[in-house]
Structures are given as C-alpha cells and as structure tokens.
Amino acid sequence: MSLDSIALLSKLETDLAHTAAKIYRADSADFNEIAQCFIDKLVRTPAVVRPRTADDVALVVQFCLRNKADFTVRFGGYDCAGRTRVDEALVIDMRDLNEVSISEDKCSATVGGGILHGQLARALGEEELATPVGNIASLEYTGWSTLGGYGPLSSGYGLGVAQILGANIANAQGEIQTASEELLVGIRGSGGSLDIITELTIKV
Ligand SMILES: Cc1cc2nc3c(=O)[nH]c(=O)nc-3n(C[C@H](O)[C@H](O)[C@H](O)COP(=O)(O)OP(=O)(O)OC[C@H]3O[C@@H](n4cnc5c(N)ncnc54)[C@H](O)[C@@H]3O)c2cc1C
C-alpha cells in the first residue's frame, strides 16, 4: 500500500504530533527543495518525513509496518542510482539527526546518522580535531563512510569505513539497537543497506 492517501498521511501526522519530527506533503511549498536529490527521478513521492531523534525513526518504521506503507531512507541524497526515491514510497529523511558528541579523551565522536560532511568537519574543527570526510560538504557521512568513503585525508588516515567503531540502528521491526560486532562487520561496507543507522561512533 502506498501512502498516497490523505487519511493515512493524517494518521502519520497524528502519530508524530508529540515529537519534533516534520512532515512535508507533496503539495507543500518547500517540498521540491526538501525532496531534491543529486539524481532527479521521475517518481511520485507522497511525503517526506524528517525525524529529529532515533525514537522518531522507530515510530515512523513501526507506522509503516502497521499500515503496510512502503518507505525509503534518504540522507545526503547523493546515491549515484537515486535509490532513495521510489515511486509512491514515503521518504524518511535523516538529515535532522546531525548531533556531534566528542569523547572526553578526544579520540572518538558519536555522530547522528544523518550528519553532513560539512557539519561534521566544522564541529570537529572547533575542537581542533578532524576525521576523513569527502569532497562535498552536503554529502552525508553515514552513506559515504559505510560504502568505503574516500576524501582528502584518506591517504594519511584511512578510508571512512576504517573510522567506524560502533553504531546504533533502527531494525526492520522499528526497534533501536546497538549494533553487535557481527552487524558492524556488515555495516562496514554495506553502504547502509543493513537497517537504518541512527548513530555512528567514529575515530577522530
Ligand atoms: C557528486 C558526488 C560526489 C561524490 N563524492 C564522493 C567522494 O568524494 N568520496 C566518496 O567516497 N564518495 C563520493 N561519492 C559517492 C557517495 O559517497 C555515495 O553515493 C554515498 O552513498 C552518498 O551518501 P548519501 O547519504 O549522501 O546518499 P543517499 O542517496 O542519501 O544514501 C545513499 C544510500 O545509503 C543509504 N544510507 C545512507 N545513510 C544511511 C544510514 N544512516 N542508515 C542506513 N542507510 C543509509 C541510503 O538509504 C541509500 O541507499 C560522491 C557521489 C556524488 C554523486
């Protein structure tokens, strides 16, 4: 079932009313700007939802499961095949999960699953820290690093994938979990095809 039903979209809005998540319907003024990806695809997207927390992500996944609604997960939107846009599917846009928390020893940081390269580089730079990031500020860190991730610092400090120490995910049942060591092996290289990564812990 698609979300192309005003009743279903209203139900989603009701379910998320107590959260800070935002929903952009296809007829809203800023929809095109929000939904735009690097690859333009001729698909119909009924709405884009932007969760603010991992719990919001879990709620949206649970809603889609309950209502048999198709969804895709979008981050920076730079996928070369435009796989984050699928006809009639709700888009879960993770770009508001963009917090950075630096460890006390300043050797690692925990970052939101939707953080963009520019935001991460800026937050680390304020503490005179760095980690390999890509060449474009609006690329998203998780999609980049889980696929390998090369950038200007990679020859000195390694690929993005080599920085991943841990992850929190929303699984296919819409439950938030800390990734096991076995799942981490898959996450390092899967390009985000295993679960929705809501948080990464990385070397800095
Ligand atoms: C113009 C351009 C420049 C690029 N430059 C570089 C570069 O300098 N170095 C480099 O290594 N690569 C580069 N790439 C490739 C880029 O890193 C990959 O396409 C990457 O997957 C983009 O991630 P995104 O999150 O921005 O894209 P999206 O299209 O939003 O996501 C890509 C895929 O990963 C999934 N995904 C992303 N984040 C998560 C997550 N948190 N949890 C679960 N799934 C997730 C999405 O569902 C989607 O299937 C470039 C691509 C383009 C188009």
The ligand as a MOL file (V3000), in Angstrom:
LIG
                    3D

  0  0  0     0  0            999 V3000
M  V30 BEGIN CTAB
M  V30 COUNTS 53 58 0 0 0
M  V30 BEGIN ATOM
M  V30 1 C 28.6650 14.3830 -6.8040 0
M  V30 2 C 29.1160 13.2090 -5.9630 0
M  V30 3 C 30.3200 13.3220 -5.3010 0
M  V30 4 C 30.7900 12.2450 -4.5310 0
M  V30 5 N 31.9950 12.3740 -3.9080 0
M  V30 6 C 32.4780 11.3300 -3.2110 0
M  V30 7 C 33.7450 11.4180 -2.5420 0
M  V30 8 O 34.4350 12.4280 -2.6030 0
M  V30 9 N 34.1980 10.3250 -1.8830 0
M  V30 10 C 33.4570 9.1550 -1.8240 0
M  V30 11 O 33.9180 8.1920 -1.1980 0
M  V30 12 N 32.2620 9.0530 -2.4100 0
M  V30 13 C 31.7580 10.1010 -3.1070 0
M  V30 14 N 30.5380 9.9780 -3.7140 0
M  V30 15 C 29.7500 8.7420 -3.5300 0
M  V30 16 C 28.9120 8.8800 -2.2440 0
M  V30 17 O 29.7380 8.7850 -1.1060 0
M  V30 18 C 27.8840 7.7470 -2.1670 0
M  V30 19 O 26.9850 7.8800 -3.2440 0
M  V30 20 C 27.1460 7.7740 -0.8300 0
M  V30 21 O 26.3570 6.6010 -0.7260 0
M  V30 22 C 26.2580 9.0210 -0.7140 0
M  V30 23 O 25.6450 9.0170 0.5360 0
M  V30 24 P 24.3930 9.9540 0.8430 0
M  V30 25 O 23.9500 9.5850 2.2020 0
M  V30 26 O 24.7390 11.3630 0.5360 0
M  V30 27 O 23.3200 9.4660 -0.2520 0
M  V30 28 P 21.8560 8.9020 -0.1080 0
M  V30 29 O 21.4050 8.8020 -1.5330 0
M  V30 30 O 21.0270 9.7120 0.8300 0
M  V30 31 O 22.1060 7.4800 0.5270 0
M  V30 32 C 22.8980 6.5090 -0.1650 0
M  V30 33 C 22.4700 5.0960 0.2470 0
M  V30 34 O 22.9230 4.7970 1.5530 0
M  V30 35 C 21.8190 4.5490 2.4000 0
M  V30 36 N 22.1490 5.1950 3.6740 0
M  V30 37 C 22.7880 6.3810 3.8400 0
M  V30 38 N 22.9380 6.6630 5.1530 0
M  V30 39 C 22.3460 5.6330 5.8240 0
M  V30 40 C 22.1050 5.3560 7.1890 0
M  V30 41 N 22.4340 6.2350 8.1850 0
M  V30 42 N 21.4390 4.1950 7.5210 0
M  V30 43 C 21.0350 3.3460 6.5570 0
M  V30 44 N 21.2030 3.5750 5.2400 0
M  V30 45 C 21.8500 4.6940 4.8770 0
M  V30 46 C 20.6090 5.1590 1.7070 0
M  V30 47 O 19.3930 4.5280 2.0410 0
M  V30 48 C 20.9600 4.9500 0.2520 0
M  V30 49 O 20.6130 3.6550 -0.1890 0
M  V30 50 C 30.0220 11.0380 -4.4520 0
M  V30 51 C 28.7870 10.9380 -5.1160 0
M  V30 52 C 28.3400 12.0240 -5.8650 0
M  V30 53 C 27.0230 11.8890 -6.5870 0
M  V30 END ATOM
M  V30 BEGIN BOND
M  V30 1 1 1 2
M  V30 2 1 2 3
M  V30 3 2 2 52
M  V30 4 2 3 4
M  V30 5 1 4 5
M  V30 6 1 4 50
M  V30 7 2 5 6
M  V30 8 1 6 7
M  V30 9 1 6 13
M  V30 10 2 7 8
M  V30 11 1 7 9
M  V30 12 1 9 10
M  V30 13 2 10 11
M  V30 14 1 10 12
M  V30 15 2 12 13
M  V30 16 1 13 14
M  V30 17 1 14 15
M  V30 18 1 14 50
M  V30 19 1 15 16
M  V30 20 1 16 17
M  V30 21 1 16 18
M  V30 22 1 18 19
M  V30 23 1 18 20
M  V30 24 1 20 21
M  V30 25 1 20 22
M  V30 26 1 22 23
M  V30 27 1 23 24
M  V30 28 2 24 25
M  V30 29 1 24 26
M  V30 30 1 24 27
M  V30 31 1 27 28
M  V30 32 2 28 29
M  V30 33 1 28 30
M  V30 34 1 28 31
M  V30 35 1 31 32
M  V30 36 1 32 33
M  V30 37 1 33 34
M  V30 38 1 33 48
M  V30 39 1 34 35
M  V30 40 1 35 36
M  V30 41 1 35 46
M  V30 42 1 36 37
M  V30 43 1 36 45
M  V30 44 2 37 38
M  V30 45 1 38 39
M  V30 46 1 39 40
M  V30 47 2 39 45
M  V30 48 1 40 41
M  V30 49 2 40 42
M  V30 50 1 42 43
M  V30 51 2 43 44
M  V30 52 1 44 45
M  V30 53 1 46 47
M  V30 54 1 46 48
M  V30 55 1 48 49
M  V30 56 2 50 51
M  V30 57 1 51 52
M  V30 58 1 52 53
M  V30 END BOND
M  V30 END CTAB
M  END
